[in-house]
Amino acid sequence: MFTTLILIIVATAGSTANYKPLTNIYIGEADIKHINVSKVIPQIGPILTILGSALTAPNSSVDAIFGAMKNIADTPALTPLLSLLSNAENTTVTIESLTELAPLAISGNPASSTRQLTEINGLLKYSNDSTETLEGLSKLVSASLSSGNSNSSSDSTTLILGLLRDSDNAQNSTHALLILNNLTMSEKAQLLPVFRLFALSTNQTATMTGLASLMNTTIPSSLAQTLLTQLQNTISNGGSLNNTFSSLQPLVPQTNAPAFSAVELLLDETTSANQTLNTLSDLLENNVTQSPSAKKAFAALTQLMDHSSNSTMVVTSVQSLAAVTNTTQSTQQLVGLDGVISSSSNTNETLSILSELQSGLSGNSNSTQYIPYLFSLLGASADPKTTFSSLVTLTSWAQENPQTFLPILDILADAKSVQPISPMELNAMTPNILEYLKIPIYYRLSIFTLCHANLKNEILDCNSPHAVQNLDFRSIIYNALITSDFQPYLNALNITADDLYLQGKLLHREHQYVPAVRSVLALNLLAIIFSFFTMIFIILLYFNRYMFRQPLWLIVLGLHVCVGVATILAAIIISVMIAIIKSGTADDKFGVVFRSGPAYAGLIWTAFALSFIATGLMIYTWWRNRRTGRYASAAALNKNGEKYTYGDGAAISAGDNLDDESADVEKNDNRNEIAAIDGSSSANNTDALRSTSDEAELKHPGVTSNVSNEPAVITNQQVIP
């Protein structure tokens, strides 16, 4: 039982001190050397994929890759770099884009090289939807770059931006330009008379009003021909147009009166009545006023002029844009502009930035070569706005610290030179990465402490002992991360304990673990207490006074049973808890392996086995003594707890009536031969008792054994009345 007590105490204490062999005693051990980092910390997944790919390149090593990262851990570059990598949805495109953008980052001239990046960043500042803004900007810039250094493309972009900046509703104006741009060349040709009328006009507003009336009124061809002929004759004869209109007005039907008034207005607000009349003749003869496409185009033109403060510029710009033959490119530009403008919170600032950006791109061929890779990078990002902002910050820092940044470019070049790492390859190299970053591999949990061990099973540290460790796996892992070399990565990406993805069966039953450990602690303490008292009562059994008291034997037997029950329950609870944890880690597929502590399990199960064996032996001894009648009650024992005996050595039982005068002569004779407890005796009252481990010989004090079988002389006789 002493061994059982020691085993339970050692198992319960566990790793309460950070030295061997106590550090080998723990309830269970979590092994995270093959943890699925991409699942537990999703933000780190793309980063490890890129860095892991670089590790597969020839002549690369963990020290070279992560050493370079460690060199910038305390610089402003770490946060933007990790943001760029962590937001990569397509790591292959991201690596390629960053590699191609590298010369821009180390050009050493921040003022010129990053000007366009700063301007684009300004667009995002005024954006309500960064994704839509960048998509629109990508279409706009790509269309401009696809035309090369074409002056016509640059001029058309300038005209469009000029129109939009002059508009009080840029988005509606963009829609109007899209309608005009989508006209075919034949449909655009129908508008030539309209543009000539505006060119001859002295009042753009009046001209627009007159044309609107013509477009919305059906004029019979006979009336149109008569009207135009009369007006032409008047002009040819040098007559007064006003008199002609006055004379013709009564002849015009009321339904055609608006069109008649429109012609009069157009001729009143022109620099050349004859040219205007000829243009009107072409307009009416070609039936332009009745053409659906012409009506639609004229409505778009009207919309542009309504939102503009400079109608002349609108007409000249639209006329110039109508001459653009590559409508596909111009449509892409306008669609991109529409996206940028619709997502902007400040249209004027956005258009101003776009004008500066367009000017910079058209005049800086060195910068334009990076634009496609820039938008490829943004297209492969889960958060384009953050990615672009990070790129601007990283580029500015790299231009000031090129030597520190060059090893990072080498990492990107290595990653680009090989195939992307597979999940199995990444899983195989995870232990070495964790070891390099000084992240504990093994987490040994005992009742009072939690110890961390490295890949070589060397104890790194143990926390301060306290009753029942908290089995919060999220906190356990996060606390280990923030005390390792991985902390800068967590800080850079603003990752907290709540950001760890630890959802599933393991954490679903987490609330049951602590009560289970508390129960085990309580049972272990009970086992220790029962073992202690069992030892005390066993010691009492070595004394003659208590050796043959049956209640004492029953108490000892009961204590043995209690020790066994407490130890077996503690062992079962721990086994069930570990089985649940193992099942949870396996089902959740985090890559964490949980094992039971062999030393703890060995101690607690051995303690149970010993208590079980001891209990069996005690039951056997008790039953044997009971069968042989060796137990006596207090009535048959003297004050020293020793049995009275007859002269023949037979024990006097509690049922014998020593005062009965009618007893048998032999019984009375035996009474006279009872040994005196305090003197010598003529009877040999030796009784050997055999237990599970020793023999006890009972003798009455004051009794001298008769070695020669001769009658002994009683020197100190005690008579039982």
C-alpha positions in Angstrom: 0.0 0.0 0.0 3.0 2.3 0.6 4.0 1.8 -3.0 0.5 2.6 -4.2 0.5 5.8 -2.2 3.9 6.9 -3.6 2.8 6.1 -7.2 -0.4 8.1 -6.9 1.4 11.1 -5.4 4.0 11.1 -8.1 1.3 10.7 -10.9 -0.7 13.6 -9.4 2.2 15.9 -8.9 3.4 15.3 -12.4 5.6 18.0 -13.9 5.4 20.4 -11.0 9.1 21.1 -11.4 11.0 21.6 -14.6 13.5 18.7 -14.3 13.6 15.1 -15.3 12.2 12.6 -14.7 9.1 14.6 -13.5 8.8 16.3 -16.9 8.1 12.9 -18.3 5.0 12.5 -16.2 2.0 14.1 -17.9 -1.7 13.3 -18.7 -1.4 13.8 -22.4 0.7 15.3 -25.1 -0.3 17.3 -28.2 2.0 17.0 -31.2 1.6 19.8 -33.7 4.7 19.2 -35.9 2.4 18.5 -38.8 -0.3 21.0 -38.0 -2.3 22.3 -40.9 -1.3 25.9 -40.7 -3.3 27.0 -43.7 -6.5 25.7 -41.9 -5.7 26.9 -38.4 -4.4 30.4 -39.5 -5.9 31.0 -43.0 -4.0 34.3 -43.4 -0.7 32.5 -43.2 -1.6 29.9 -45.8 -0.6 31.8 -48.9 2.6 33.1 -47.2 3.7 29.6 -46.3 2.9 28.4 -49.8 5.1 31.0 -51.4 7.9 30.6 -48.8 7.6 26.9 -49.0 7.9 27.0 -52.8 11.1 29.0 -52.4 12.4 26.3 -50.1 12.1 23.7 -52.8 14.4 25.7 -55.1 18.1 24.5 -55.4 20.5 25.8 -52.8 17.8 27.3 -50.6 17.4 26.6 -46.9 15.1 27.4 -44.0 17.8 29.7 -42.6 18.2 31.6 -45.8 14.5 32.1 -46.4 13.3 32.8 -42.9 16.5 34.5 -42.0 15.8 37.1 -44.7 12.3 37.5 -43.4 13.7 37.9 -39.8 15.9 40.7 -41.0 12.9 42.9 -41.9 10.8 41.7 -38.9 11.4 45.0 -37.0 11.0 47.2 -40.1 8.0 48.9 -41.7 8.3 46.5 -44.6 7.1 43.4 -42.9 3.4 44.4 -42.6 3.0 45.4 -46.3 4.9 42.4 -47.6 2.9 39.9 -45.5 -0.3 41.7 -46.6 0.6 41.3 -50.2 1.4 37.6 -49.8 -1.5 36.8 -47.4 -4.1 38.2 -49.8 -3.0 36.2 -52.7 -5.8 34.0 -54.1 -3.5 32.9 -56.9 0.0 32.5 -55.6 1.5 31.8 -59.0 0.2 35.1 -60.5 1.1 37.0 -57.4 4.7 35.7 -57.4 5.1 36.5 -61.1 3.6 40.0 -60.8 5.7 40.9 -57.7 8.8 39.6 -59.5 8.1 41.8 -62.6 7.3 44.8 -60.4 10.6 44.4 -58.5 12.6 46.9 -60.6 10.0 49.5 -59.8 10.5 48.9 -56.1 14.3 49.3 -56.2 14.6 52.0 -58.9 15.8 54.5 -56.3 13.7 57.3 -57.5 10.5 57.5 -55.5 9.3 60.8 -56.9 8.9 59.5 -60.5 8.6 55.7 -60.2 5.8 55.7 -57.6 3.9 58.7 -58.9 1.4 56.6 -60.7 1.0 54.2 -57.8 0.3 57.2 -55.5 -2.3 58.5 -57.9 -4.0 55.1 -58.0 -3.9 54.9 -54.3 -5.6 58.3 -54.3 -8.4 56.8 -56.3 -8.9 54.2 -53.8 -9.1 56.8 -51.1 -12.2 58.2 -52.6 -13.7 54.8 -53.5 -16.8 53.2 -51.9 -16.0 49.9 -53.6 -12.3 49.3 -54.2 -12.9 46.2 -56.2 -15.1 48.0 -58.7 -12.8 50.9 -58.8 -9.8 48.8 -59.6 -11.7 46.7 -62.1 -12.8 49.9 -63.9 -9.3 51.4 -63.7 -7.9 48.2 -65.1 -10.2 48.4 -68.2 -9.4 52.1 -68.6 -5.7 51.7 -68.4 -5.5 48.5 -70.4 -7.5 50.1 -73.2 -5.0 53.0 -73.3 -2.0 50.7 -73.2 -3.4 48.4 -75.9 -3.3 51.3 -78.4 0.4 51.8 -77.7 1.5 55.4 -78.0 -1.3 56.3 -80.4 -2.0 60.1 -80.2 -5.6 59.6 -81.3 -6.2 57.3 -78.3 -4.6 59.7 -75.9 -6.5 62.6 -77.4 -9.9 60.8 -77.2 -9.2 59.9 -73.5 -8.4 63.5 -72.9 -11.6 64.7 -74.6 -13.7 62.2 -72.6 -12.1 63.2 -69.3 -12.6 66.9 -70.2 -16.3 66.3 -70.9 -16.8 64.5 -67.6 -15.0 67.1 -65.6 -17.2 69.7 -67.1 -20.3 67.7 -66.4 -22.4 68.2 -63.2 -23.4 64.5 -63.5 -20.4 62.6 -64.7 -22.1 59.2 -64.5 -25.0 60.2 -66.7 -22.6 61.9 -69.1 -20.6 58.6 -69.3 -23.8 56.7 -70.2 -24.6 59.2 -72.9 -21.1 58.9 -74.3 -21.5 55.1 -74.3 -24.7 55.4 -76.4 -22.9 57.7 -78.9 -19.9 55.4 -79.0 -21.9 52.3 -79.8 -23.3 53.8 -83.0 -22.2 52.4 -86.3 -20.3 54.6 -88.7 -23.4 54.9 -90.9 -25.5 55.9 -87.9 -22.8 58.4 -86.9 -22.9 59.8 -90.5 -26.6 60.6 -90.0 -25.6 63.1 -87.3 -23.3 65.1 -89.5 -26.1 67.6 -90.4 -26.7 68.1 -86.7 -23.0 68.9 -86.0 -23.0 71.4 -89.0 -26.1 73.1 -87.6 -24.3 73.5 -84.2 -21.2 74.7 -86.0 -23.3 77.4 -87.7 -25.2 78.3 -84.6 -24.8 81.5 -82.6 -26.8 80.1 -79.7 -26.2 76.5 -78.9 -29.1 76.3 -76.6 -31.5 77.7 -79.1 -30.2 75.3 -81.8 -30.6 72.4 -79.4 -34.2 73.4 -78.7 -35.0 73.7 -82.4 -33.4 70.3 -83.2 -35.3 68.7 -80.4 -38.6 69.9 -81.8 -37.7 68.6 -85.3 -36.7 65.2 -83.8 -39.9 64.9 -81.9 -42.3 66.0 -84.8 -43.3 64.3 -87.9 -43.2 66.7 -90.9 -45.0 65.6 -94.1 -42.5 65.6 -97.0 -44.7 67.8 -99.1 -44.9 70.4 -96.4 -41.1 70.2 -95.8 -40.4 70.6 -99.5 -42.8 73.6 -99.9 -41.3 75.3 -96.8 -37.7 74.8 -97.8 -38.4 75.9 -101.4 -40.1 79.1 -100.3 -37.3 79.9 -97.8 -34.6 79.2 -100.5 -36.3 81.6 -102.9 -36.5 84.3 -100.3 -32.8 84.0 -99.5 -31.9 83.9 -103.2 -34.0 87.0 -103.9 -32.7 88.8 -100.8 -36.0 88.9 -99.2 -37.0 88.9 -95.6 -37.2 85.5 -93.9 -39.5 86.9 -91.3 -42.0 88.0 -93.9 -41.9 84.6 -95.5 -42.5 82.8 -92.2 -45.4 85.2 -91.4 -47.0 84.4 -94.8 -46.5 80.7 -94.5 -47.6 80.3 -90.9 -51.4 80.3 -91.6 -50.8 77.5 -94.2 -49.1 75.1 -91.7 -51.4 72.6 -89.9 -51.5 72.9 -86.1 -49.9 69.5 -85.6 -46.8 70.7 -87.6 -46.6 74.1 -86.0 -43.7 73.1 -83.6 -41.6 71.9 -86.5 -42.3 75.1 -88.4 -41.3 77.2 -85.4 -38.1 75.1 -85.0 -37.0 75.9 -88.5 -37.6 79.5 -87.9 -35.6 79.4 -84.7 -32.6 77.6 -86.4 -32.5 80.2 -89.1 -32.7 83.1 -86.6 -29.7 81.8 -84.6 -27.2 81.0 -87.4 -24.2 82.7 -88.9 -25.3 81.6 -92.4 -28.9 81.2 -93.2 -28.2 79.7 -96.6 -25.9 77.0 -95.2 -28.3 76.3 -92.4 -31.1 76.0 -94.8 -29.1 73.6 -97.0 -28.2 71.5 -93.9 -31.9 71.4 -92.9 -32.7 70.3 -96.4 -30.2 67.4 -96.1 -31.5 66.5 -92.6 -35.2 66.3 -93.7 -34.5 64.7 -97.1 -32.5 61.9 -95.5 -35.3 61.4 -93.0 -32.9 61.8 -90.1 -35.5 63.2 -87.8 -37.5 59.9 -88.1 -34.5 57.5 -87.7 -34.7 55.6 -84.3 -30.9 55.5 -84.0 -30.7 59.2 -84.7 -33.4 60.0 -82.2 -31.5 57.9 -79.6 -28.2 59.6 -80.4 -29.7 63.0 -80.3 -31.2 62.2 -76.9 -27.7 61.3 -75.6 -26.3 64.4 -77.1 -29.0 66.4 -75.4 -28.2 64.7 -72.1 -24.5 65.7 -72.4 -25.4 69.3 -73.1 -27.9 69.5 -70.3 -25.2 68.5 -67.8 -22.5 70.6 -69.3 -21.6 74.3 -68.7 -19.9 74.5 -72.1 -22.1 73.3 -74.9 -19.7 74.3 -77.6 -17.0 72.0 -76.1 -19.6 69.2 -75.9 -20.4 69.5 -79.6 -16.8 69.7 -80.7 -15.7 66.9 -78.4 -18.6 64.6 -79.5 -17.9 65.3 -83.1 -14.2 64.4 -82.6 -15.1 61.3 -80.7 -17.5 60.3 -83.5 -14.5 60.0 -85.8 -12.9 57.3 -83.6 -13.0 54.0 -85.6 -11.9 51.6 -82.8 -15.1 51.5 -80.9 -14.1 48.4 -79.0 -11.3 50.2 -77.3 -13.2 53.3 -76.6 -16.1 51.3 -75.3 -13.7 49.6 -72.8 -12.5 52.9 -71.7 -15.9 54.3 -71.1 -17.0 51.1 -69.3 -13.9 51.5 -67.1 -14.7 55.1 -66.5 -18.2 54.3 -65.6 -17.0 51.8 -63.0 -14.6 54.2 -61.4 -17.0 57.0 -61.3 -20.0 55.0 -60.0 -17.9 53.7 -57.1 -16.4 57.1 -56.2 -17.4 59.2 -53.2 -16.0 62.4 -54.8 -16.4 62.5 -58.5 -14.5 65.7 -59.1 -11.4 64.5 -57.2 -11.6 61.1 -58.9 -11.7 62.7 -62.4 -8.9 65.0 -61.5 -6.7 62.1 -60.4 -7.6 60.2 -63.6 -6.5 63.1 -65.7 -3.2 63.3 -63.9 -2.8 59.5 -64.2 -3.6 59.5 -67.9 -1.1 62.3 -68.5 1.6 60.5 -66.6 1.0 57.2 -68.3 1.1 58.8 -71.8 4.4 60.5 -71.1 6.3 57.9 -69.1 7.0 54.7 -71.0 9.1 53.4 -68.2 6.2 53.3 -65.8 3.6 52.0 -68.3 5.5 48.7 -68.7 4.6 47.8 -65.1 0.9 48.5 -65.4 -0.2 45.1 -66.7 1.6 43.3 -63.8 0.1 45.8 -61.4 -3.4 44.8 -62.4 -2.5 41.2 -62.6 -1.4 41.4 -58.9 -4.6 43.2 -58.0 -6.7 40.7 -59.9 -5.1 37.8 -58.0 -5.8 39.4 -54.6 -8.6 38.8 -52.2 -8.5 42.4 -51.1 -7.3 44.6 -53.9 -7.5 47.8 -51.9 -5.2 46.5 -49.1 -2.9 44.9 -51.7 -2.4 48.1 -53.6 -1.9 50.2 -50.4 0.7 47.6 -49.2 2.4 47.7 -52.6 2.8 51.5 -52.4 4.1 51.3 -48.9 6.5 48.5 -49.7 7.8 50.2 -52.8 8.5 53.4 -51.0 10.4 51.6 -48.3 12.3 49.4 -50.7 13.6 52.4 -52.7 15.1 53.7 -49.5 16.5 50.4 -48.3 17.4 48.4 -51.5 20.1 46.3 -49.9 17.8 45.0 -47.1 15.0 44.3 -49.7 17.2 42.4 -52.2 17.1 39.1 -50.2 13.3 39.3 -50.3 13.4 39.6 -54.1 15.7 36.5 -54.2 13.0 34.6 -52.3 10.4 35.7 -54.9 12.7 34.7 -57.7 13.3 31.3 -56.1 9.5 30.7 -55.7 8.9 31.7 -59.3 11.6 29.3 -60.6 9.9 26.2 -59.3 6.5 24.6 -59.3 4.2 25.7 -56.4 4.6 23.5 -53.4 2.0 20.8 -52.8 0.2 20.4 -49.5 2.1 17.1 -48.8 5.4 18.8 -49.4 4.5 21.7 -47.2 3.3 19.3 -44.5 6.7 17.5 -44.6 8.7 20.6 -44.1 6.4 22.2 -41.4 8.4 20.6 -38.5 11.6 22.3 -39.5 9.8 25.7 -40.1 8.2 25.5 -36.6 11.5 24.5 -35.1 13.3 27.4 -36.8 10.7 29.9 -35.5 11.1 28.4 -32.0 7.5 27.3 -31.9 7.0 24.5 -29.4 6.2 21.2 -31.1 4.9 19.2 -28.1 2.5 20.4 -25.4 2.6 18.2 -22.3 -0.4 18.6 -20.1 -0.4 17.4 -16.5 -2.8 18.2 -13.7 -0.8 21.2 -12.4 1.4 22.3 -15.3 1.7 22.7 -19.0 5.2 22.1 -20.5 6.5 22.9 -24.0 9.0 20.7 -25.8 10.9 21.2 -29.1 11.3 18.8 -32.0 14.0 16.9 -30.0 11.6 16.4 -27.1 13.7 18.8 -25.0 11.6 20.8 -22.5 11.6 24.5 -23.3 9.6 25.7 -20.4 6.8 24.9 -18.0 4.2 27.4 -16.7 3.7 28.1 -13.0 2.0 25.2 -11.3 -1.6 25.8 -10.3 -4.6 23.5 -9.7 -6.1 22.0 -12.8 -4.7 23.4 -16.1 -7.2 25.2 -18.3 -7.7 23.1 -21.5 -8.4 26.1 -23.8 -6.6 24.9 -26.9 -7.0 28.2 -28.6 -5.2 30.0 -25.8 -2.6 27.3 -25.5 -1.6 27.5 -29.1 -1.8 31.3 -29.4 0.2 31.9 -26.2 2.9 29.6 -27.6 2.9 31.5 -30.9 3.3 35.0 -29.4 6.2 33.9 -27.3 8.1 32.5 -30.3 9.8 34.1 -33.3 6.4 34.0 -35.0 5.1 36.9 -33.0 6.1 39.6 -35.7 4.0 37.7 -38.3 1.0 37.8 -36.0 1.4 41.4 -35.2 1.9 42.4 -38.8 -1.3 40.6 -39.9 -3.1 41.7 -36.7 -4.0 38.1 -35.9 -5.5 37.5 -32.4 -6.5 34.3 -30.6 -10.0 34.6 -31.9 -8.7 34.6 -35.5 -7.4 31.1 -35.1 -9.7 28.7 -36.9 -10.3 26.0 -34.3 -13.8 25.0 -35.0 -15.1 21.4 -34.8 -15.5 18.4 -32.6 -12.4 19.1 -30.5 -13.5 22.5 -29.2 -17.2 21.6 -29.1 -16.5 19.3 -26.1 -13.8 21.5 -24.6 -16.0 22.5 -21.7 -16.0 18.9 -20.6 -12.2 18.6 -20.3 -11.6 20.7 -17.2 -14.3 19.0 -15.1 -12.8 15.7 -16.1 -9.4 16.7 -14.9 -10.9 18.1 -11.7 -12.6 14.8 -11.1 -9.3 13.0 -11.6 -7.6 15.3 -9.2 -10.3 14.7 -6.6 -10.2 10.9 -7.0 -6.4 10.9 -6.8 -6.6 12.9 -3.6 -9.1 10.5 -2.2 -6.9 7.6 -3.1 -4.0 9.3 -1.3 -6.0 9.9 1.8 -7.4 6.3 1.8 -4.0 4.9 1.2 -2.6 6.9 4.1 -5.2 5.7 6.6 -5.0 2.1 5.2 -1.3 2.1 6.1 -2.1 3.3 9.7 -4.6 0.6 10.3 -2.3 -2.0 8.8 0.4 -0.9 11.3 -2.2 -1.4 14.1 -2.7 -5.0 13.0 0.9 -5.7 13.9 0.1 -5.2 17.5 -1.2 -8.2 19.5 -3.9 -6.1 21.0 -5.6 -5.4 17.6 -4.4 -8.4 15.6 -7.5 -10.5 16.1 -10.2 -7.8 16.2 -12.5 -8.6 13.2 -13.9 -5.0 12.9 -10.4 -3.7 12.4 -9.8 -6.1 9.7 -13.1 -5.1 8.0 -12.1 -1.4 8.1 -8.7 -2.2 6.5 -10.4 -4.2 3.9 -12.9 -1.4 3.2 -10.0 1.1 2.8 -8.3 -1.2 0.3 -11.4 -1.3 -1.7 -11.8 2.5 -1.6 -8.2 3.0 -2.8 -8.9 0.6 -5.7 -12.1 2.2 -6.7 -10.6 5.7 -6.6 -7.6 4.8 -8.7 -9.6 2.8 -11.3 -12.1 5.7 -11.7 -9.3 8.2 -12.1 -7.6 6.0 -14.8 -10.9 5.4 -16.6 -11.8 9.2 -16.7 -8.4 10.1 -18.1 -8.6 7.4 -20.7 -12.0 8.5 -21.9 -11.0 12.1 -22.0 -7.9 11.4 -24.1 -10.0 9.2 -26.4 -12.4 12.1 -26.9 -9.6 14.5 -27.6 -8.0 12.0 -30.1 -11.3 11.6 -31.9 -11.8 15.3 -32.1 -8.3 16.0 -33.5 -8.7 13.2 -36.0 -12.1 14.3 -37.2 -11.3 18.1 -37.4 -8.2 17.3 -39.5 -6.0 20.1 -37.9 -3.0 17.9 -38.2 -2.7 17.7 -34.4 -2.0 14.4 -32.8 -2.8 13.8 -29.2 -1.4 11.0 -27.1 -1.7 9.8 -23.6 1.2 10.2 -21.2 2.8 6.7 -20.9 4.4 7.5 -17.5 1.2 8.9 -16.0 -0.8 6.0 -17.3 1.7 3.5 -16.1 1.8 5.0 -12.6 -1.9 5.2 -12.1 -2.7 1.8 -13.6 0.1 0.2 -11.6 -1.3 1.9 -8.4 -4.7 0.3 -9.2 -3.1 -3.1 -9.9 -1.2 -3.0 -6.6 -4.3 -1.9 -4.7 -6.3 -4.6 -6.4 -3.8 -7.3 -5.5 -3.5 -6.0 -1.9 -7.3 -6.1 -1.6 -7.4 -9.7 -2.7 -4.8 -10.7 -0.2 -6.6 -8.9 2.6 -9.8 -10.7 1.7 -8.1 -14.0 1.7 -6.4 -13.4 5.1 -9.6 -12.2 6.7 -11.6 -15.1 5.4 -9.0 -17.7 6.5 -8.8 -16.2 10.0 -12.5 -16.2 10.2 -12.8 -19.8 9.2 -10.1 -20.9 11.7 -11.9 -19.0 14.5 -9.0 -16.8 15.4 -11.0 -13.7 15.8 -12.2 -13.0 19.4 -14.5 -10.4 20.9 -13.5 -8.0 23.7 -15.1 -10.4 26.4 -12.5 -13.1 25.7 -9.4 -10.8 25.7 -7.5 -9.4 28.7 -6.6 -5.8 29.1 -3.6 -6.2 26.8 -5.9 -7.5 24.0 -4.5 -11.1 24.5 -6.7 -14.3 24.6 -7.2 -16.2 27.7 -6.4 -19.9 27.3 -7.1 -23.1 29.0 -4.3 -25.3 30.3 -4.3 -27.3 27.2 -3.7 -24.2 25.2 -7.3 -24.0 23.9 -8.6 -20.4 23.6 -11.4 -19.3 25.9 -14.1 -18.0 23.6 -16.6 -15.3 24.5 -19.3 -17.9 24.7 -17.7 -19.9 27.5 -19.4 -19.3 30.9 -16.4 -19.3 33.3 -18.6 -18.9 36.4 -20.9 -21.9 35.8 -20.4 -24.3 38.8 -22.3 -27.1 37.0 -19.7 -27.2 34.2 -17.8 -30.3 33.3 -15.1 -31.4 35.5 -12.6 -31.2 32.7 -13.6 -27.6 32.0 -13.1 -26.7 35.7 -9.8 -28.4 35.7 -8.8 -26.4 32.6 -9.8 -23.2 34.4 -7.3 -24.0 37.1 -4.7 -24.3 34.5 -5.4 -20.9 32.8 -2.2 -19.0 32.6 -1.8 -15.9 34.7 -1.6 -12.9 32.3 1.0 -11.0 34.5 3.0 -14.0 35.8 4.5 -17.3 34.5 2.4 -20.2 33.2 2.7 -23.9 33.2 1.0 -24.1 29.8 2.6 -23.6 26.5 0.3 -21.0 25.0 2.1 -20.5 21.8 -0.2 -19.9 18.7 1.3 -19.2 15.3 -0.6 -17.0 13.0 0.2 -16.8 9.4 -0.8 -13.9 7.2 0.0 -12.9 3.6 3.5 -11.8 4.5 4.6 -13.0 8.0 3.8 -15.2 11.0 2.8 -14.0 14.5 3.4 -16.1 17.7 1.1 -15.4 20.6 2.4 -15.8 24.1 0.9 -14.7 27.4 3.2 -12.6 29.6 4.4 -14.3 32.7 4.0 -17.8 31.3 7.0 -20.0 31.0 6.8 -22.6 28.4 7.1 -26.3 29.5 9.9 -27.5 27.4 10.2 -31.0 29.1 6.5 -31.6 29.2 6.8 -31.7 33.0 4.2 -29.8 35.1 5.3 -26.2 35.4 5.4 -24.3 38.7 3.0 -21.4 38.6 4.8 -18.4 40.0 2.2 -15.8 39.4 -1.3 -17.3 39.3 -4.4 -15.5 38.5 -7.8 -17.0 39.3 -10.8 -16.3 37.2 -13.7 -16.1 39.6 
